Structures are given as structure tokens and as C-alpha cells.
């Protein structure tokens, strides 16, 4: 097992205008088996310039790894402007000890990311597999597709310990999302497949959905009027109203299911 600790230097995050650092090049896949010196030489973007990892992070390495599955990366310090953590990773583990910036876990297909804080917009964007755990809140567009793309999350599991922003899982086609708090407006917009569970409240969930399942255990504000009540169903011993829709997408396409308490 190889443990790689990357602590961002204070001078990188000091000042009024914090310049973002993009670390999609620092995944278990790319760092497996590398020495401390080799990791320090890996290029990352700091604003519009490429820098050596060792110029922006204090680096330490313990143990050895024969593959990405045997690598754990621990990110420390002020990570609030660190973007693309675990972007595209296929295996291994990343732990971020604090709030993180945009695109955490984007395009990941395997492995596990744990954020010990909140994650900004686009976390889990177009995720294909693996597991993303955000212990705090998630920003807008969690597990959605990026602008111009057709499909959001297709696989994997995401757990949010707090609440989530708007347009969670837009164009989602597969996978599972669990939100322990509330979800803001338009969760599951254009959803095609997958499963979303919201422990708290939701606003206008399921708009234009044609597949998949959304369960709201709290209250629903501004229920979409183009859903049809099919009856009731018991989930984990609790009775829920079962709706199908969104009929605004035509009767033939409206295969989504929305459970409301």
C-alpha cells in the first residue's frame, strides 16, 4: 500500500484573489509506484501556468504500490480553490481533508473519493463508476452533464451528508445518489435512469424526466403538475405516493417514477 500526502503550501492560497489549482494529473492511476521526486515533478495547472507539483504542495510518500488499487492520496491544507480532484480516476482512493472546488470526481469510473467537507459545483460530473462521498454540502449540478454534453452520471454511487444545490443529476442515465439533507430546484432534470434518494425536502424534482426513480422523504415544494398519481407504495415501512412522469415529455416517453411522502 502506498500513501501519498499532498499538503498545499500556504503561499499558494494566500492573498485576496486565490488562484485555482487543477489537479486532474494527480490521481492514483498516474501516481502509482512513483517516488517522491517523481511526484514533485508532475505538472499541474495553477491559473494559466503549468507548475511542478512540488512547487505548490509539500509531498510525502509512504510504502509502495504495484497498481492504482494500492494507492491512497491524502490532500491537506486549504483546498477551497483546488479543482478536478480525482477527475477521470479509475481506481485507488483519494481523501480530501476540507472543502474542495469544482469538478471533484468528474468522469471517474472507479475507486473512492471522500471529501471531509463541502464540494463546489459539478462534483461527480458525468461519473461512470466508483464512489464519491461528500460529508458536507454539494454545490449546483452534482452528477450532471457539463454544458453541451448529452448525458450526466451513468454509474457509481454518490453520498452527500448535507444538502445539494440546483439541477442535481441533470440528464442522469444510471448510478445512485443519496442526499441526506435538502435538494434545491430541479433535481433530476431530464433524468433518463438511475436512482436518487433525498432524505430532506426538494423543489420541483423530476422535471422532464423520462426514466429512473426519485424518492423524496421530506416535503416537495412546487410539485411538477405533469406527473400522474398512480397510487401508494410502501418503502422501508413508510407509505409514499407514487407518481409517474414527466407527461410533458409525452405519454410514451414518461417512464420516470417519483415517490413523495
C-alpha positions as CSV (number, residue, x, y, z in Angstrom):
1,X,0.0,0.0,0.0
2,X,1.3,3.4,-1.0
3,X,0.1,6.5,0.9
4,X,0.8,9.9,-0.8
5,X,0.3,13.0,1.2
6,X,-0.1,16.3,-0.6
7,X,-0.4,19.4,1.5
8,X,-0.9,22.6,-0.4
9,X,1.5,25.4,0.6
10,X,0.2,28.4,2.4
11,X,1.7,30.8,-0.1
12,X,-0.4,29.2,-2.8
13,X,-3.7,30.0,-1.1
14,X,-2.8,33.4,0.5
15,X,-3.9,36.7,-0.9
16,X,-7.3,38.2,-1.7
17,X,-7.5,36.6,-5.2
18,X,-6.9,32.8,-4.7
19,X,-5.8,31.4,-8.0
20,X,-7.2,27.9,-8.6
21,X,-5.0,24.8,-8.8
22,X,-6.2,22.0,-11.1
23,X,-5.0,18.5,-10.0
24,X,-6.6,16.1,-12.5
25,X,-3.0,14.9,-13.2
26,X,-2.7,13.7,-9.5
27,X,-4.7,10.5,-9.3
28,X,-3.9,7.0,-8.1
29,X,-3.7,5.9,-11.8
30,X,-1.0,8.5,-12.6
31,X,1.0,8.4,-9.3
32,X,1.1,4.6,-8.6
33,X,4.6,3.5,-7.9
34,X,6.2,6.9,-8.4
35,X,8.9,8.2,-6.0
36,X,8.6,11.4,-4.0
37,X,10.9,13.1,-6.5
38,X,8.9,11.9,-9.5
39,X,5.6,13.1,-7.9
40,X,7.1,16.5,-7.3
41,X,7.9,16.8,-11.0
42,X,4.3,16.0,-12.2
43,X,2.8,19.1,-13.8
44,X,-0.4,20.8,-12.5
45,X,-2.1,23.9,-13.6
46,X,-2.0,27.0,-11.3
47,X,-4.2,29.6,-13.1
48,X,-2.9,29.8,-16.6
49,X,0.6,28.4,-15.9
50,X,1.9,24.8,-15.5
51,X,3.9,24.3,-12.3
52,X,5.6,21.3,-10.7
53,X,3.5,19.6,-8.0
54,X,6.4,20.1,-5.6
55,X,6.3,23.9,-6.1
56,X,2.7,24.0,-4.9
57,X,2.4,21.1,-2.5
58,X,4.5,19.5,0.3
59,X,4.8,15.9,-0.8
60,X,5.5,12.8,1.3
61,X,5.3,9.1,0.2
62,X,5.0,6.0,2.4
63,X,5.1,2.4,1.1
64,X,5.0,1.1,-2.4
65,X,2.3,0.2,-4.9
66,X,2.2,-2.1,-7.9
67,X,-1.1,-0.7,-9.1
68,X,-3.5,2.2,-8.7
69,X,-5.7,0.0,-6.4
70,X,-2.9,0.1,-3.8
71,X,-2.7,3.9,-3.8
72,X,-4.3,6.3,-1.3
73,X,-3.8,10.1,-1.9
74,X,-4.4,12.4,1.1
75,X,-4.9,16.1,0.3
76,X,-4.4,18.6,3.1
77,X,-4.5,22.3,3.7
78,X,-6.8,24.9,2.2
79,X,-8.3,23.0,-0.7
80,X,-11.1,25.5,-1.4
81,X,-9.6,26.5,-4.8
82,X,-8.3,23.1,-5.7
83,X,-10.3,21.8,-8.7
84,X,-10.6,18.5,-10.6
85,X,-9.7,16.3,-7.6
86,X,-9.9,12.7,-8.9
87,X,-11.1,13.8,-12.3
88,X,-11.1,10.7,-14.5
89,X,-9.7,8.3,-11.9
90,X,-10.2,4.6,-12.4
91,X,-9.0,3.0,-9.1
92,X,-7.5,3.7,-5.7
93,X,-8.6,6.2,-3.1
94,X,-8.4,9.9,-2.5
95,X,-9.2,11.7,0.7
96,X,-9.6,15.5,0.8
97,X,-9.4,16.9,4.3
98,X,-11.6,20.0,3.8
99,X,-13.8,21.9,1.4
100,X,-12.9,21.5,-2.3
101,X,-13.5,23.4,-5.5
102,X,-15.3,22.4,-8.7
103,X,-15.3,19.1,-10.7
104,X,-14.4,16.8,-7.8
105,X,-14.8,13.2,-9.0
106,X,-15.8,14.3,-12.5
107,X,-15.7,11.4,-15.1
108,X,-14.4,9.0,-12.5
109,X,-15.0,5.3,-13.3
110,X,-13.7,3.6,-10.3
111,X,-12.1,3.9,-6.8
112,X,-13.3,6.1,-4.0
113,X,-13.1,9.8,-3.1
114,X,-14.0,11.1,0.3
115,X,-14.4,14.8,0.9
116,X,-14.2,15.8,4.6
117,X,-16.1,19.0,3.9
118,X,-18.2,20.6,1.1
119,X,-17.7,20.3,-2.6
120,X,-18.4,23.1,-5.1
121,X,-20.3,22.8,-8.4
122,X,-20.1,19.8,-10.8
123,X,-18.9,17.2,-8.3
124,X,-19.4,13.8,-9.9
125,X,-20.0,15.3,-13.3
126,X,-20.6,12.6,-15.9
127,X,-19.5,10.0,-13.4
128,X,-19.3,6.4,-14.7
129,X,-18.4,4.4,-11.6
130,X,-16.7,4.3,-8.3
131,X,-17.9,6.0,-5.1
132,X,-17.9,9.7,-4.1
133,X,-18.6,10.7,-0.5
134,X,-19.1,14.4,0.3
135,X,-19.6,14.7,4.1
136,X,-20.8,18.3,3.8
137,X,-22.9,20.1,1.2
138,X,-22.6,19.8,-2.6
139,X,-22.9,22.7,-5.0
140,X,-25.0,23.0,-8.1
141,X,-25.0,20.4,-10.9
142,X,-24.0,17.5,-8.8
143,X,-23.6,14.5,-11.1
144,X,-25.0,16.4,-14.0
145,X,-23.6,16.7,-17.6
146,X,-21.4,19.6,-18.5
147,X,-22.6,22.3,-20.9
148,X,-23.0,20.9,-24.4
149,X,-22.9,17.3,-23.3
150,X,-25.9,14.9,-23.6
151,X,-25.6,12.6,-20.6
152,X,-24.8,13.1,-16.9
153,X,-24.0,10.3,-14.4
154,X,-24.2,6.8,-15.8
155,X,-22.9,4.7,-12.9
156,X,-21.3,4.6,-9.4
157,X,-22.6,5.9,-6.1
158,X,-22.6,9.4,-4.6
159,X,-23.5,10.2,-1.0
160,X,-23.9,13.8,0.3
161,X,-24.0,14.2,4.0
162,X,-25.6,17.7,3.8
163,X,-27.7,19.4,1.2
164,X,-27.3,19.9,-2.6
165,X,-27.8,22.8,-4.9
166,X,-29.8,23.1,-8.1
167,X,-30.0,20.8,-11.1
168,X,-28.7,17.7,-9.3
169,X,-28.3,14.8,-11.8
170,X,-29.4,16.7,-14.9
171,X,-29.5,14.1,-17.7
172,X,-28.6,11.3,-15.3
173,X,-28.8,7.8,-17.0
174,X,-27.6,5.5,-14.3
175,X,-26.0,5.1,-10.8
176,X,-27.2,6.1,-7.4
177,X,-27.3,9.4,-5.5
178,X,-28.2,9.7,-1.8
179,X,-28.7,13.2,-0.3
180,X,-29.0,13.3,3.5
181,X,-30.3,16.9,3.5
182,X,-32.3,19.0,1.1
183,X,-32.1,19.4,-2.7
184,X,-32.7,22.7,-4.4
185,X,-34.7,23.3,-7.5
186,X,-34.9,20.8,-10.4
187,X,-33.3,17.7,-9.1
188,X,-33.4,15.0,-11.8
189,X,-34.0,17.4,-14.7
190,X,-34.2,15.4,-17.9
191,X,-33.3,12.3,-15.9
192,X,-33.2,9.1,-18.0
193,X,-32.2,6.4,-15.5
194,X,-30.7,5.7,-12.1
195,X,-31.9,6.3,-8.6
196,X,-31.9,9.4,-6.4
197,X,-33.0,9.4,-2.7
198,X,-33.5,12.8,-0.9
199,X,-33.8,12.5,2.9
200,X,-34.9,16.1,3.2
201,X,-37.0,18.5,1.1
202,X,-36.9,19.0,-2.7
203,X,-38.1,21.8,-5.1
204,X,-39.7,20.8,-8.4
205,X,-38.0,17.3,-8.7
206,X,-38.2,15.3,-11.8
207,X,-38.9,17.9,-14.4
208,X,-38.8,16.4,-18.0
209,X,-37.7,13.0,-16.6
210,X,-38.2,10.0,-18.9
211,X,-36.8,7.3,-16.7
212,X,-35.2,6.5,-13.3
213,X,-36.5,6.8,-9.8
214,X,-36.6,9.7,-7.3
215,X,-37.7,9.3,-3.7
216,X,-38.3,12.4,-1.5
217,X,-38.6,11.6,2.1
218,X,-39.2,15.2,3.2
219,X,-41.6,17.8,1.6
220,X,-41.9,18.6,-2.1
221,X,-42.3,22.3,-2.9
222,X,-43.9,23.2,-6.3
223,X,-44.7,19.7,-7.4
224,X,-44.5,19.4,-11.2
225,X,-48.1,19.3,-12.4
226,X,-47.5,16.9,-15.3
227,X,-46.9,13.9,-13.1
228,X,-49.7,11.3,-12.7
229,X,-50.6,9.8,-9.3
230,X,-50.6,6.0,-9.6
231,X,-51.4,5.2,-6.0
232,X,-49.4,4.5,-2.9
233,X,-46.4,2.2,-2.2
234,X,-44.6,1.2,1.0
235,X,-40.9,1.9,1.1
236,X,-38.9,0.8,4.2
237,X,-42.2,0.6,6.2
238,X,-43.3,4.1,5.2
239,X,-46.2,4.9,2.8
240,X,-45.4,7.1,-0.2
241,X,-47.5,8.4,-3.1
242,X,-46.3,7.0,-6.4
243,X,-46.2,9.3,-9.4
244,X,-45.2,8.6,-13.0
245,X,-43.9,11.2,-15.5
246,X,-43.0,13.6,-16.7
247,X,-46.0,13.5,-19.0
248,X,-44.9,16.8,-20.5
249,X,-42.4,14.6,-22.4
250,X,-45.4,12.6,-23.9
251,X,-47.1,9.6,-22.5
252,X,-44.8,7.2,-24.5
253,X,-41.6,8.7,-23.0
254,X,-42.8,9.3,-19.4
255,X,-41.3,6.3,-17.7
256,X,-39.9,8.1,-14.6
257,X,-41.1,7.3,-11.1
258,X,-41.4,9.9,-8.3
259,X,-42.1,8.8,-4.7
260,X,-43.4,11.6,-2.4
261,X,-44.3,11.2,1.2
